[in-house]
Structures are given as C-alpha cells and as structure tokens.
C-alpha cells in the first residue's frame, strides 16, 4: 500500500477497492510502479511532470474503464486494433 505522504485519502480508498487479490508483498515496489506506468503507456517524460497522485488517479481511471468494458462486452477499437485489422487485409 502506498505511503500516505504523497497520496490523498480518496486515492487510498479507491486503491483499496482495486486490490482484490489480497495483500501481496512486492519485492521491488519502485520498479513495479515504473513497470505499471510503462504498461499503461506512460513515458518517462510523462512521469517527470506528473505527481504520484496524478499517476495513481490515472491508474484508477484506467482500471475502472477496463471493468466497464468487460461488463458491457463491447469496447471501443483503439488505433492499434485498427492497424492490426488493416494489416490482415
């Protein structure tokens, strides 16, 4: 769980909701944070200007939107999806 020194209370509560797999001890938490940022498409340049709170709010928004997509069964095609379809033609 993140330190409360850099995260506001609403962010902490939302992160608790997302952590459904139980408390897993991270070996390298700083590197796992960076890896998660890179996985969702943030760049190092983005991280230089964003605060931890900004990044965690992006994480929360990202995961909440994934849950909504799974519930509907339909999602909006990304540019990558379109490129893959056109490449198969």
LINSUL-V876688 format. One record per helix or strand. SS is the DSSP state (h for helix, s for strand). FROM is the first residue (numbers start at 1). LEN is the number of residues. Records with the same first field share a line. If there is no record, write none. Layout:
SS: FROM-LEN, FROM-LEN
This chain:
h: 9-10, 29-11, 44-6, 52-21, 79-10
